[in-house]
Amino acid sequence: MAAVYTASLCGVHNPTLSRMTRVGRLNTTRKAPVARNQFTTVKNVMDDSRQPAFDVIIAGGGLAGLFLAICLIRNGMNVVVLEKTKQYRPLGGPIQLASNGLGVVHAISPELAESIYSVSRPFWGTRSGIRDGLTSEWMFTFDAITDIPATQDMPFSICIDRSDLQAALLDEIDRICTQKASVVRLDAAVAKYIEMEAGVRVTLENGEILCGDLLVGADGIWSTIRSQMFGEPSNSVEERFAAASFTGFKLFSGLPLCKSDEFLEIGYSAFIGPDHYFVVCPDRFGRVQWYAFIKATPQEPEVANAKTMLTKTFANWAPQVKELILATKEDEIVQRDLLDRVPSISKSWASSYVTLLGDSCHATMPNIGQGTGLAFEDGYVLASMLSDIASQSEIPRLLQKFYKTRILRTAIVQGLGRLNSEAIKLLTPLLPIRPVVDFMLSPMLPSIFYLQFAYCYSFCPVKIPSDESKKRATAMEKRHRCETEQAWNDDSNHGIS
């Protein structure tokens, strides 16, 4: 018989949610805790006896789930995070945390914000925008990335490696728990859930059962929770294409060490050319993340020799593009079909005691740089709403309010990301008549970009004086330059000489 772990008495509120054995600080891996017959109770540092301590189960221990856990703990909730992976490993490259997402971090934990700043680089003082893929000339720049925060006293957008952000979130969870225990449980994949008259019961793949006041599905675009809620399985390729929308691109990516002083001056840039586009985003320690968006048809087979194919495809492109492909090893190139989901306008992503959050309900195109920011907004809003109710019976109404509060904004940002992608599809065939493109679009595109960034950044619950942000950004840029140049010195045989 499977062991039964009870987080609350299946519908009867219990003010102490069971916790898992603490796992060590993330270096290269974070091992799963050993299952115990009794949970460890943890009292969080922000506990307020005036608020009900709801028991919240979070499916998914990625960035969205971890930040939600921090928000909930700081609002007096009891939390357990169920992550299916057995170990946290360094995964992925740099991501953008824009002013809205970073503003939410400041509002929840200034200490976490400082931790994030210590392992990231600023967009302040860099150049971002769209470049001609063949000549590398700048066509349009995204000045709004720094102009808007500077004029409206928002924190400046940053670029941070996904693994560094994950480590900062895990350390923050450990820091705000007064006992040596963790809310995060690894090797704990959710198999299914059942909503009861009051609360929810979650069954793990190993047969264990947990009960709580509500379940949050923060388990990514191929969410198990979403699959059950919407009745849309997503295990096979065919099921995923049926459940999501193909964008018309296959995405290839790499993260090589590559030496070029130009990469110290760039926030990110998109090289656009015939049929395809190529996005570059410098990371820490001399590495550069690149993404090749290759025009494709649905469900094309995986390319066997991706580096050879990319070398041929971009043979006549700008030298920066070719050098990055050359610097990347074949077995380090990742490829996947690029899918997204249409906004869930007609069907709520919340039920009585279950809701979705982050990519599980509003996955965005990577070109908008808002996936993490929107997920952090979700966590901030949901935790704030939960802290305002007095009893478990109010949760069903609250979760519908959460959906209605978030659907319009997230749908607009999703739409902007898809619009950017479609605009590039329309723009690339016009490159042979580049002067006409410049004449027709140059006067209006800066205003369009400004409005887009202004809307994305508009959800920012704190004000950071511009002078303070500039001073911090200067120190971050200096550290980033030193790290990068040291990495280049340590491995002088990589990349561009």
N, C-alpha and C positions, 0 to 999 in steps of 0.2 A: 504494500500500500504506500502511496506517495506521502511524503511528509507534508503536513499542512502548517503553513506559517500564517498567522492571523495578524493583520495589520490593524483591524478593528473588528468588532463582533458583527460582521456581515450585515450592516444596516443599523447597528446600534453604535452611536458615536463613542469613540474611545479617544481621550485626549493625548494618548501617547502612541505614536506610530513607530513600529519596530524598525530598527536600523541594522546595517550590516557592519561586519568587521572592517576596521580602517585598512585602506590600501596605501602603499608607500607613495612618496612623491614621484611624479612622472619624470623620468629621465629619458630612457629609450623605450621602456615598456612599463606598464602598470598591471600587476598580476591580479587575478580574481581572488576575492576572499573565500575562505573555506566556509561552506554552509554550516550554520549553527542551529541548534534546536530552540534557542531563545534569542530574540533580538536584543540589541543594545539600545536603550533609550537615550536620546541626545536632546538636551535642552539648548536651544539656540540662543545666541547672545542678544537677539532683539525681541525675546519673548515678552509679550504683553498680556497679562492675565485678563485684561478687559475684552480681548478678542477671542473668539472661539478658535481652538487649534485644530482646524480641519486636517484630516489625514489624506494626503494627496499622493497618488501613484503616478509616476511619470514613466512612460514607455519611450526609451531612447536617451542615451547618455552622450549625445553629440553636443554641439555648441548650444542649440536651442534648449535642449532638456537641462543642461547644466546651468545655464543662465536662469531659466525658470525656477530651478531649485533654489538658487541664491535669492531670487526675488521673494519666493514663498517663505523661505526660512526667515528672512529679514522682516516679513510681515506676520510672523508668529505661527506659521503653519508647520505641520509635521510632514516630512517628505521622504520618499524612497524613490530612487532612480534605477530603472531596470535597463541595463545595456547588454545587448546580445553578444558583443565581442568578448573574447576571453582575456585580451590584453589591449591596453591602449598603446598604440605604436605611432611613431611619427608618420603622418599621412597627409598628403596634399601639399600645396604650396601657399603662396600669399593670397590673402583675401582682403577686400576693402571693408573697413568699418567706417562708414561715413558719419557725418556730424550728428544725424539723428540717432544712430545706434550708439555712438560714443556718448551722446548726451544722456541717454537712458542709463548707461553704465555709471556715469557721474552721479545721477540722481539716486541710484541704488547703493553704490559703494564707492566713495572717493578713493579708498584704498585699492580696490580692484582697478580703478582707472589708472592709478599710478603704476600698478604692476603691469598693466597692458602697455602703457607708454614705454616702460623700460625694455620691452622686447619688440618694438615696432619702429617703423620709419614714418615720417610725416609727408603728406602731399604738399604742405606749405613749402614754397621755394622750388618746386618742380614744375615740369610742363607735361600736360596731358592733352590728348586729343586724337584727331584722325589724320593719318598721313597717306600720301600716295604710295601704294605698295611697290611700284616700279622704281620710283625716283627717291623715295623716303622724304620728300618735301612735305612740310606741314600744310594741311588743307584747312583744318579748323581746330582751334584749341578750346579746351574746357576751362576757361578762366573762372567760371562760376564756382568751381570746386573750392577755391580759396577766397574768392571775392565775397561770396555770401556769408561764410562764417566770420570773415574779418569785419564786415559791416554790421552784422547782426549779433555779434558776441556769442557765437556758437563754438564749441570745440572743433578744431580742424580735423578733417578726415585723415585716417592713417591707413597704412598697409601693414598687415601682420600675418605671419605664418600661421596657418590653421592649427598646427601642433602647439605653437607657443600660446595661442589664445586658449586652447583646450587646457593646457597645463595651468595657466593663470586662473581659469575658472575652477579647476579641481582644487588648487591651493586655497582659493577664496572659500570654498565650501569647508575645507579642513579648518581654516582660520576662524570662521564664525561659529564653529561647533565647539562647545566647551569641554567635551570629553573626547578621548582619542578613538573616535569612531567615524564612520563615513556614511553619508546618505546614499552613496553610489554602490550598486551591486553589479559586478561584471558576470559574464557567462549566464545571463538571466534573460533569455529571449521569451517574449510574450507569445503564447500560442492563441489565446482567445480571451474574451471577456464576456461577462453576463451582467446586465444591469438588473438590479433588484428593486424592490419597492422603495428602498432607501439605501443608496450607495451602489457600489460596483464590486464584483468579484473577478479577479484576474487569475488565469491559469497560465503557468509558465510551461515551456516545452518539456521540462523535466518532471512535470506533474505537480509541482508545488502550487499552492493557492495563496493569494494575498487578497485582502479585502480593504476597501477604503471608502472615503466619502466621494471621491471622484477620481477619474482616470484621464490623463492628458496624453494624447498621442503626439509625441515629438520625435517620431522615428523616421523622418525623412520622406522623400518623394515616393518611395515604394513602401509606405507605412503599412504595417500589419493591422494597426487600429483602423486606418482609413479603409483598407480592403474589406474588413468586416462591416464597418459602418455603412459604406456605400455599396456593398455587395459586388466589388470589382476586384477579382483576384489579379495579382501582378507578379506571379512567380516566373512565368515563361516569357520569352521575347514577344510572342504573339499576344499574350495577355497584357503586357505593358503597352504595346502599340495600340491595343484596343482601349486602354484606360487613359492614355495620354495622347498628346498631339505632337506629331513629328514636325520639327522646325525647318526641315529641308537641308540640314547640315549634319555631317558626321564630324565629331570633335576629336582632334588629336592634341596631346599636350606633352610637355616635357619641362624639366627643371634642372638645366645644366649649370655648372660653374662656367661663367663666361666673362672674360675681361674686356671691358670697354668703358672709358670714362663717360661716354654718353649715358650709360645706364644709371649713373649717379645723379643725373639731372632730370630724369624722366619719372613721372608718377606712374602713368601707363599710357600706351599708345596703341591704336588700331591701324594697321596697314591694310588698306583696301585695294583690291586689284580685280582682274577678270575672274568672275564667278566665286572667288573665295576672299576670306580676310584672315588676318594674322594679328593676334593681340599679344602685346609684350608687357609684362609687369615685373620689374626688378624685385627680388626678395632680399633677405639678409645674407651676409657672408659671401657675397659675390655671385650668388645664384640668380638666375633669371627665369621666371615662369613664362612660358609661351603657350598659346592656344592657337591651333590652326583650324579654322572653320571651313571645311571642305564641302562644297555643294554635292549633295548625294540624293539618292532615292531611298525610300523606306526599306529597312531590313536588308541592306547590302551586307554581304559577308565581311568578316573581319579581314583587314589587309595583312597579308603574311609578312611582307617586308615594308613596314611603314616608313622607315627612314629613306629607303630607296624611292618609294612613291613620292614622299614629300620633297625630296631633293629634285626630282623631275618636275613636279608640279610648280615649285617655286624657283625654277632655274633662272628665270629672267627677272626675278624680284630684287628688291633692295638688298644690299650686302648684309645689313643687320639681320634680316630674315634668314638668309642662307647660312650665316655664321652660327646662328642659334641652333638650327637643325643639325649642322655639322658637329657641333659641340655635344650633342645629345646621343647617348648610346642607344642602340636599337632596342634593347630589352628594357629601357627606361621610358619609352614612348607609350603612353596610355591612349587608347581609342575607345570611343563609345558613340552611339547614336544620341543626338541631342534632342531630348524631348522636354516638353513642358505641359502644364495643365491649364485648361481654361478656367477662369475664375468661377467659383462655385456660387453663382448668383441665385440660381433657382432652388438650391438645396443646401440647407444649413449644415455646417461642419460640426455642429454640436447636437447632442441628444440630452437625455435627462441628467446623466451623471458622467458623461464622456464628452470630451472636446478634442479637436485637433489643434495643432499649433505649428508655425514655421512652415518648412517645405512640405509637410504632410498635407497642408491645405492650400498653400499659395506659393508653390515653387516658382521662382522667377528665372528669366534668362540671365546668364552670367554677365552679359554686357552692361547691365544696369547697376551692378555692384551693390545690391540692396538685400540679398538673401539673408545675411546675418543680421543686418539692421532691423528688418521687418520682424524677424523671429525674436529679437531682443525687445522690440516694442510690444509684441504679443505677451511676452512674459511679464513685462512691467504692468501692462494694462490688466491682465488676468489676476495677478497677485493683488493689485490695488482694489479690484472689484471684490475679490474674496474677503479682503479685510474689512469690507463695509457691510457684510451681512451677518446676521445673528444666529442663524440656525441652518442645519443641513437641508431642511425643506425648501429653502430659498435657492438652492444650487441650480435646479433645472431652469428656473427663470433667469438666473444670472448668466448661465452659459449661453442662452439664446441672446441675451443682451450683449455678451462678449462678441458673439458672431456678428450681430448687427452693427456693433461699434467698429469692428475691424474690416468688414467685407468691402466697403467702398474704397477705403484707402489702399488695401492690399490689391484689390482688383485694378485700380488705376496704375499702381506701380508695375504690376504684372503686364498690363497693357503697354506701358511705356517701354518695357524691356523688349516685348515682341515687336513693337513699332520700330524700335532702333534696328532690330534685325531685318525687318522688311525694308526699311529705308536703305540699308546697305545693299540688299539685293537689287534695289532699283538704281542705286548710285553706281555700282561697279560697271555695268555696261556702258556708262556715259564717260568713263575715264578717257577714252580716245579723243573726246572733245572737251578736255579739261578746262580750257578757257571759258567755254560756255557754262560749265558747271560753276566755276568761280564767279562768273558774272551774275548768274541767276540765283545762286544759293548763298553766297558770302554775305550779302546784306541782311538776310533773315535768320540764318542758322544760329548765330550767337544769341539772339533773343530766344529762339526755341530752346537751345541748350540751357540758357539761364532759367527759363520757366520750369524746365524739367527738374533741374537740380534744386530749385527753390521749393518745389512741391515735395521732393524726396526728403529734403532736410527740414521741412516744416514741423515735423514732430520732434521737438527738442525741448525737454522739460527743464533744462538748466541754462543759465547764462554764464559764459566764461569770458572775462575781459579779453579783448583782442591782443593787448600787449602781453598778457600772461600767456596766451596761446602761442604767440610768436616767440617768446623767450623759451618756452618749452620745446617748440619745434626746432629752434636753432640748436639746442643741446642734443636733441634726438638725431638731427641731421649730422652733426659732428661725430656722434657715436657710430652712426650707420656708415659713414665714410671710413672711419678707422677700421671697423669690422670688415668692410668690403676689401679695402686695400691690403689688410693683413691676410685675408683669404687668398687674394690674388698672389701675394708674395709667397704664400705657402704652397701654392700649386701653379707655378708660372707657365706650365705646359698646356693649360686649358685655354680654349677660347681664342679671342682675338689678340694678336701681339701688338 
